[in-house]
Amino acid sequence: MRVHRVIDRELVLRLARIEEKAYPPAYRYIRSMEDVEELLEYCEASYPDELIVLTGDNWYMVINHVSKEVIDWAAAGRLSMADLAKIWRFIKENFDELHMDAREKTSYKIMKVFEGRGRIEILHDSSWTWAGEIFHHVHIRIKSS
């Protein structure tokens, strides 16, 4: 896993390539972006240093560390247990709470596994439908143990 604290055009293009494979057309936004400024606008970030991007071979996670929001978490295929462990370690070391919109059949399942293992507490969970799929807006607290 790589942690990107500097966002450049090359990284935006890499995210777009993964997004293309990970999401159906209705959920794709990054692929149409021309530059870093458009990514910042999408992430509701005023400055590039508000964003942290985690990447693996076939996945990425974009986090606005100021608002403590996972903006996007996409994987073109299954995440390995090693990737999940690295993601978890990074989150635990850097955040006490996060919120995100989680697709029920992908990232929400991972949140429920983390909850079941006592790693997080889901403080808020409301569901909504987008393009025929269920999503959850979750606010989580990262447990220290």
Residue pairs with C-beta under 8 A, 6 or more apart in sequence:
1 54
1 55
1 56
1 83
1 86
1 87
1 90
2 54
2 55
2 56
3 52
3 53
3 54
3 90
4 11
4 52
4 53
4 54
4 55
5 49
5 52
6 48
7 36
7 39
7 40
7 48
7 51
7 53
8 36
9 35
9 36
11 53
11 55
12 30
12 33
12 35
12 36
12 38
12 39
14 55
14 60
15 30
15 39
15 53
15 55
15 60
15 62
15 72
15 74
16 30
16 31
16 33
18 58
18 59
18 60
18 74
18 75
18 76
19 28
19 29
19 30
19 31
19 72
19 74
20 28
20 31
21 58
21 76
21 77
22 59
22 74
22 75
22 76
23 74
24 131
26 130
26 131
27 130
27 131
29 42
30 39
30 42
30 72
33 39
33 42
36 48
39 51
39 62
40 46
40 47
40 48
40 50
40 51
42 71
43 50
43 51
43 62
43 64
43 71
44 64
44 67
44 71
45 51
45 64
45 66
50 64
50 65
50 66
50 67
51 62
51 63
51 64
51 65
51 71
52 62
52 63
52 65
52 94
53 60
53 61
53 62
53 63
54 60
54 61
54 63
54 87
54 90
55 61
56 79
56 83
56 86
58 75
58 76
58 77
59 73
59 74
59 75
59 76
59 77
59 79
59 83
60 72
60 73
60 74
61 70
61 72
61 73
61 87
62 70
62 71
62 72
62 73
63 69
63 70
63 71
63 98
64 71
65 94
65 95
68 95
68 97
68 98
68 99
69 98
69 99
69 100
70 98
70 99
70 100
71 100
73 100
73 102
73 107
75 106
79 87
79 110
84 110
88 114
88 119
91 98
91 142
92 119
92 142
95 142
96 141
96 142
97 123
97 139
97 140
97 141
97 142
98 139
98 140
98 142
99 124
99 137
99 138
99 139
99 140
100 107
100 137
100 138
100 140
101 135
101 136
101 137
101 138
102 108
102 110
102 111
102 135
102 136
102 137
102 138
103 133
103 134
103 135
104 127
104 133
104 134
104 135
104 136
105 133
108 135
108 136
108 138
111 120
111 122
111 136
111 138
111 140
114 120
114 140
115 121
115 122
115 140
118 143
118 145
119 142
119 143
120 140
120 141
120 142
120 143
121 140
121 141
121 143
122 138
122 139
122 140
123 139
123 140
123 141
124 137
124 138
124 139
125 136
125 137
125 138
125 139
126 136
126 137
127 134
127 135
127 136
127 137
128 134
128 135
128 136
128 137
129 135
